[in-house]
Amino acid sequence: FEHSAFLQDREEYFGGVESPEE
């Protein structure tokens, strides 16, 4: 899914500030 890359980018952007469900 393209969203996967998007979410992954968000994760790096936030630096793991929020706990992703995945």
PyMOL Python script that loads the backbone (N, CA, C, O; Angstrom):
from pymol import cmd

cmd.read_pdbstr("""\
ATOM      1  N   PHE A   1       0.836  -1.200   0.000  1.00  0.00           N
ATOM      2  CA  PHE A   1       0.000   0.000   0.000  1.00  0.00           C
ATOM      3  C   PHE A   1       0.877   1.259   0.000  1.00  0.00           C
ATOM      4  O   PHE A   1       1.892   1.318   0.694  1.00  0.00           O
ATOM      5  N   GLU A   2       0.483   2.236  -0.766  1.00  0.00           N
ATOM      6  CA  GLU A   2       1.258   3.482  -0.793  1.00  0.00           C
ATOM      7  C   GLU A   2       1.196   4.153   0.580  1.00  0.00           C
ATOM      8  O   GLU A   2       2.132   4.838   0.994  1.00  0.00           O
ATOM      9  N   HIS A   3       0.084   3.946   1.270  1.00  0.00           N
ATOM     10  CA  HIS A   3      -0.072   4.549   2.601  1.00  0.00           C
ATOM     11  C   HIS A   3       1.016   4.030   3.539  1.00  0.00           C
ATOM     12  O   HIS A   3       1.448   4.723   4.461  1.00  0.00           O
ATOM     13  N   SER A   4       1.448   2.797   3.285  1.00  0.00           N
ATOM     14  CA  SER A   4       2.488   2.213   4.138  1.00  0.00           C
ATOM     15  C   SER A   4       3.712   3.126   4.157  1.00  0.00           C
ATOM     16  O   SER A   4       4.236   3.463   5.219  1.00  0.00           O
ATOM     17  N   ALA A   5       4.155   3.518   2.971  1.00  0.00           N
ATOM     18  CA  ALA A   5       5.324   4.392   2.882  1.00  0.00           C
ATOM     19  C   ALA A   5       5.010   5.734   3.537  1.00  0.00           C
ATOM     20  O   ALA A   5       5.855   6.325   4.207  1.00  0.00           O
ATOM     21  N   PHE A   6       3.789   6.200   3.332  1.00  0.00           N
ATOM     22  CA  PHE A   6       3.396   7.494   3.913  1.00  0.00           C
ATOM     23  C   PHE A   6       3.432   7.417   5.436  1.00  0.00           C
ATOM     24  O   PHE A   6       3.981   8.295   6.102  1.00  0.00           O
ATOM     25  N   LEU A   7       2.839   6.357   5.975  1.00  0.00           N
ATOM     26  CA  LEU A   7       2.819   6.198   7.426  1.00  0.00           C
ATOM     27  C   LEU A   7       4.237   6.037   7.954  1.00  0.00           C
ATOM     28  O   LEU A   7       4.582   6.575   9.006  1.00  0.00           O
ATOM     29  N   GLN A   8       5.050   5.295   7.221  1.00  0.00           N
ATOM     30  CA  GLN A   8       6.432   5.094   7.657  1.00  0.00           C
ATOM     31  C   GLN A   8       7.158   6.432   7.686  1.00  0.00           C
ATOM     32  O   GLN A   8       7.941   6.705   8.595  1.00  0.00           O
ATOM     33  N   ASP A   9       6.890   7.268   6.679  1.00  0.00           N
ATOM     34  CA  ASP A   9       7.539   8.572   6.625  1.00  0.00           C
ATOM     35  C   ASP A   9       7.080   9.406   7.811  1.00  0.00           C
ATOM     36  O   ASP A   9       7.874  10.117   8.427  1.00  0.00           O
ATOM     37  N   ARG A  10       5.797   9.313   8.124  1.00  0.00           N
ATOM     38  CA  ARG A  10       5.259  10.053   9.279  1.00  0.00           C
ATOM     39  C   ARG A  10       5.970   9.580  10.534  1.00  0.00           C
ATOM     40  O   ARG A  10       6.337  10.382  11.393  1.00  0.00           O
ATOM     41  N   GLU A  11       6.160   8.275  10.631  1.00  0.00           N
ATOM     42  CA  GLU A  11       6.798   7.714  11.837  1.00  0.00           C
ATOM     43  C   GLU A  11       8.183   8.323  12.014  1.00  0.00           C
ATOM     44  O   GLU A  11       8.567   8.719  13.115  1.00  0.00           O
ATOM     45  N   GLU A  12       8.927   8.391  10.909  1.00  0.00           N
ATOM     46  CA  GLU A  12      10.283   8.953  10.996  1.00  0.00           C
ATOM     47  C   GLU A  12      10.205  10.442  11.293  1.00  0.00           C
ATOM     48  O   GLU A  12      11.046  10.993  12.002  1.00  0.00           O
ATOM     49  N   TYR A  13       9.179  11.085  10.739  1.00  0.00           N
ATOM     50  CA  TYR A  13       9.026  12.526  10.943  1.00  0.00           C
ATOM     51  C   TYR A  13       8.745  12.822  12.419  1.00  0.00           C
ATOM     52  O   TYR A  13       9.325  13.730  13.015  1.00  0.00           O
ATOM     53  N   PHE A  14       7.839  12.028  12.982  1.00  0.00           N
ATOM     54  CA  PHE A  14       7.498  12.231  14.393  1.00  0.00           C
ATOM     55  C   PHE A  14       8.583  11.680  15.304  1.00  0.00           C
ATOM     56  O   PHE A  14       8.661  12.026  16.483  1.00  0.00           O
ATOM     57  N   GLY A  15       9.412  10.826  14.742  1.00  0.00           N
ATOM     58  CA  GLY A  15      10.498  10.248  15.527  1.00  0.00           C
ATOM     59  C   GLY A  15       9.962   9.299  16.587  1.00  0.00           C
ATOM     60  O   GLY A  15      10.584   9.098  17.630  1.00  0.00           O
ATOM     61  N   GLY A  16       8.792   8.713  16.306  1.00  0.00           N
ATOM     62  CA  GLY A  16       8.217   7.763  17.252  1.00  0.00           C
ATOM     63  C   GLY A  16       7.597   8.474  18.442  1.00  0.00           C
ATOM     64  O   GLY A  16       7.512   7.904  19.530  1.00  0.00           O
ATOM     65  N   VAL A  17       7.161   9.721  18.246  1.00  0.00           N
ATOM     66  CA  VAL A  17       6.536  10.469  19.336  1.00  0.00           C
ATOM     67  C   VAL A  17       5.254   9.762  19.742  1.00  0.00           C
ATOM     68  O   VAL A  17       5.000   9.545  20.927  1.00  0.00           O
ATOM     69  N   GLU A  18       4.432   9.398  18.732  1.00  0.00           N
ATOM     70  CA  GLU A  18       3.191   8.687  19.033  1.00  0.00           C
ATOM     71  C   GLU A  18       3.402   7.204  18.778  1.00  0.00           C
ATOM     72  O   GLU A  18       4.214   6.826  17.933  1.00  0.00           O
ATOM     73  N   SER A  19       2.682   6.367  19.499  1.00  0.00           N
ATOM     74  CA  SER A  19       2.845   4.930  19.321  1.00  0.00           C
ATOM     75  C   SER A  19       1.947   4.444  18.187  1.00  0.00           C
ATOM     76  O   SER A  19       0.730   4.372  18.360  1.00  0.00           O
ATOM     77  N   PRO A  20       2.517   4.113  17.041  1.00  0.00           N
ATOM     78  CA  PRO A  20       1.733   3.618  15.911  1.00  0.00           C
ATOM     79  C   PRO A  20       1.110   2.263  16.230  1.00  0.00           C
ATOM     80  O   PRO A  20       1.737   1.416  16.867  1.00  0.00           O
ATOM     81  N   GLU A  21      -0.134   2.064  15.782  1.00  0.00           N
ATOM     82  CA  GLU A  21      -0.804   0.797  16.056  1.00  0.00           C
ATOM     83  C   GLU A  21      -0.073  -0.340  15.367  1.00  0.00           C
ATOM     84  O   GLU A  21      -0.100  -1.484  15.822  1.00  0.00           O
ATOM     85  N   GLU A  22       0.593   0.000  14.241  1.00  0.00           N
ATOM     86  CA  GLU A  22       1.319  -1.044  13.544  1.00  0.00           C
ATOM     87  C   GLU A  22       2.684  -1.095  14.193  1.00  0.00           C
ATOM     88  O   GLU A  22       3.526  -1.901  13.799  1.00  0.00           O
TER      89      GLU A  22
END
""", "prot")
cmd.dss("prot")
cmd.show_as("cartoon", "prot")
cmd.util.cbc("prot")
cmd.orient("prot")
